[in-house]
């Protein structure tokens, strides 16, 4: 359906995955078409709704994201760094959109996802909190106005994902929340049209 956003939830049995499933199942215009957990999880084969603590939704949790990645789907990835990388590669190969909300990505991993994002709609966020992302935007604006901030040479470099996002946000044109493969308003149109091109 052109007016339905088809989503795949990676990390479906985790805290964020369960919350997304419980909210999305009742959201008009959103259809959960896939749920993924790590191979060997005891949740494989179980209904994603049941695992999320709500009524069954008719989607069994699988362990093969690549089989679910398709053009016109949006993947919400809240897994571990290595799994997110595998999922981003599979999404790019399939032409699926992806939102990466996983913490712990190294600079090299973030750089690779940024390169992959040239072929797919992508959002990368170190933290999904609206307040953190507003703050990241304000910090980026302050840096642009005040000059480049140097965090690399600190004796006590930031360790939290928010701290790393702030440091990453000081690069030219960068903030912790990244969106690639989309133009203004294109993310919303991605689901409305059922495709990402």
C-alpha positions as CSV (number, residue, x, y, z in Angstrom):
1,X,0.0,0.0,0.0
2,X,1.3,3.4,-0.9
3,X,0.1,5.0,2.3
4,X,1.6,2.4,4.6
5,X,5.1,2.5,6.0
6,X,6.5,-1.0,6.2
7,X,9.0,-1.4,9.0
8,X,11.4,-4.1,10.1
9,X,12.6,-4.0,13.7
10,X,16.1,-5.3,14.4
11,X,16.7,-6.0,18.1
12,X,13.0,-6.9,18.4
13,X,13.4,-8.5,21.8
14,X,15.4,-5.6,23.3
15,X,14.0,-2.7,25.3
16,X,13.7,-0.3,22.3
17,X,12.6,-3.1,19.9
18,X,9.8,-4.2,22.2
19,X,8.7,-0.5,22.7
20,X,8.7,0.2,19.0
21,X,6.6,-2.9,18.3
22,X,4.1,-2.2,21.0
23,X,3.6,1.4,19.7
24,X,3.8,0.7,16.0
25,X,1.2,-2.1,16.0
26,X,-1.6,0.4,16.7
27,X,-0.1,3.3,14.6
28,X,-2.2,4.0,11.5
29,X,-0.1,3.9,8.4
30,X,2.6,1.7,9.9
31,X,2.9,-2.0,9.3
32,X,5.5,-4.2,11.0
33,X,6.6,-6.6,8.3
34,X,9.6,-8.1,10.0
35,X,11.3,-8.5,13.4
36,X,14.9,-9.7,13.9
37,X,17.0,-11.0,16.8
38,X,20.5,-12.5,17.0
39,X,20.9,-16.1,15.9
40,X,20.5,-18.4,18.8
41,X,18.1,-16.1,20.7
42,X,15.3,-18.0,22.5
43,X,12.9,-15.5,20.9
44,X,13.4,-16.8,17.3
45,X,10.1,-18.1,16.0
46,X,8.0,-16.4,18.6
47,X,5.4,-13.7,17.7
48,X,7.0,-10.2,17.9
49,X,3.8,-8.8,19.5
50,X,3.8,-11.4,22.3
51,X,7.5,-10.9,23.0
52,X,6.8,-7.1,23.2
53,X,4.1,-7.8,25.8
54,X,1.1,-7.0,23.6
55,X,-1.3,-9.1,21.5
56,X,0.2,-11.2,18.7
57,X,0.8,-9.3,15.4
58,X,1.4,-12.3,13.1
59,X,5.1,-11.6,12.6
60,X,7.5,-14.2,13.9
61,X,10.9,-13.1,15.0
62,X,13.6,-14.2,12.6
63,X,17.4,-14.3,12.7
64,X,18.1,-13.3,9.0
65,X,17.7,-9.6,8.4
66,X,19.0,-9.8,4.8
67,X,16.0,-11.9,3.9
68,X,13.6,-9.2,5.1
69,X,15.5,-6.1,3.7
70,X,13.6,-4.9,0.7
71,X,13.1,-1.6,-1.2
72,X,10.2,0.3,0.3
73,X,10.9,-0.9,3.9
74,X,12.4,1.1,6.7
75,X,14.5,-0.8,9.2
76,X,14.7,0.4,12.8
77,X,18.0,-1.0,14.1
78,X,18.6,-1.0,17.9
79,X,21.1,-3.9,18.1
80,X,24.9,-4.0,18.8
81,X,27.5,-2.2,16.8
82,X,28.7,-5.3,14.7
83,X,25.1,-6.3,14.0
84,X,24.2,-2.8,13.0
85,X,27.0,-2.8,10.5
86,X,25.8,-6.1,9.0
87,X,22.3,-4.7,8.8
88,X,23.4,-1.5,7.2
89,X,25.3,-3.4,4.6
90,X,22.3,-5.6,3.9
91,X,20.0,-2.6,3.7
92,X,22.3,-0.8,1.3
93,X,22.5,-3.9,-0.9
94,X,18.7,-4.3,-0.9
95,X,17.9,-0.5,-1.2
96,X,16.0,-0.5,2.1
97,X,15.9,2.6,4.3
98,X,17.5,2.3,7.8
99,X,17.5,4.1,11.1
100,X,20.5,3.2,13.2
101,X,20.0,4.0,16.9
102,X,22.7,1.7,18.1
103,X,25.3,3.0,20.5
104,X,28.9,2.0,20.5
105,X,29.8,2.5,16.8
106,X,33.4,3.3,16.3
107,X,34.5,6.2,14.0
108,X,35.4,3.7,11.3
109,X,32.0,2.1,11.6
110,X,30.2,5.5,11.4
111,X,32.3,6.4,8.4
112,X,31.4,3.1,6.6
113,X,27.7,3.7,7.3
114,X,28.0,7.2,6.0
115,X,29.5,5.8,2.7
116,X,26.7,3.2,2.5
117,X,24.1,5.9,3.0
118,X,24.8,7.2,-0.5
119,X,22.6,4.3,-1.7
120,X,19.8,4.3,0.8
121,X,17.8,6.7,3.0
122,X,19.6,6.6,6.3
123,X,19.3,8.2,9.8
124,X,22.1,7.6,12.3
125,X,21.6,8.8,15.9
126,X,23.7,8.2,18.9
127,X,20.7,8.9,21.1
128,X,17.0,9.0,20.1
129,X,16.1,11.5,22.8
130,X,14.6,14.7,21.3
131,X,16.3,16.8,24.0
132,X,19.8,15.3,23.2
133,X,19.3,15.9,19.5
134,X,18.2,19.5,20.0
135,X,21.2,20.0,22.2
136,X,23.5,18.4,19.5
137,X,22.0,20.8,17.0
138,X,22.6,23.8,19.3
139,X,26.2,22.7,20.0
140,X,26.9,22.4,16.2
141,X,25.4,25.9,15.7
142,X,27.6,27.2,18.6
143,X,30.7,25.6,17.1
144,X,29.9,27.1,13.7
145,X,29.6,30.5,15.3
146,X,32.5,30.3,17.7
147,X,35.0,28.2,15.7
148,X,36.0,24.6,15.8
149,X,36.1,23.0,19.3
150,X,39.0,20.6,19.9
151,X,38.1,17.5,21.9
152,X,40.6,15.2,20.4
153,X,43.6,16.4,22.4
154,X,41.8,16.3,25.8
155,X,43.3,14.1,28.5
156,X,39.9,12.8,29.4
157,X,38.1,12.3,26.0
158,X,34.4,11.8,26.2
159,X,33.3,8.2,26.7
160,X,29.5,8.3,26.6
161,X,27.7,8.0,23.2
162,X,26.3,11.5,23.8
163,X,29.9,12.8,24.4
164,X,31.2,11.0,21.3
165,X,28.3,12.5,19.3
166,X,29.1,16.0,20.6
167,X,32.7,15.4,19.5
168,X,31.6,14.0,16.2
169,X,29.2,17.0,15.8
170,X,32.2,19.4,15.7
171,X,33.3,18.1,12.4
172,X,32.4,20.3,9.4
173,X,28.7,20.0,8.7
174,X,28.3,17.2,11.3
175,X,26.0,16.7,14.2
176,X,25.2,13.5,16.2
177,X,22.0,13.0,14.3
178,X,22.8,12.2,10.7
179,X,20.5,11.8,7.7
180,X,21.8,10.8,4.3
181,X,20.1,9.8,1.1
182,X,17.3,12.2,1.8
183,X,16.5,15.7,0.9
184,X,14.3,18.1,2.8
185,X,11.0,16.3,3.6
186,X,12.1,13.2,1.7
187,X,12.1,10.9,4.8
188,X,8.4,11.5,5.3
189,X,7.7,10.9,1.6
190,X,9.7,7.7,1.7
191,X,7.0,5.8,3.6
192,X,4.1,7.7,2.1
193,X,5.1,6.6,-1.4
194,X,6.3,3.2,-0.4
195,X,9.8,3.6,-1.8
196,X,13.0,5.5,-1.2
197,X,13.9,6.7,-4.7
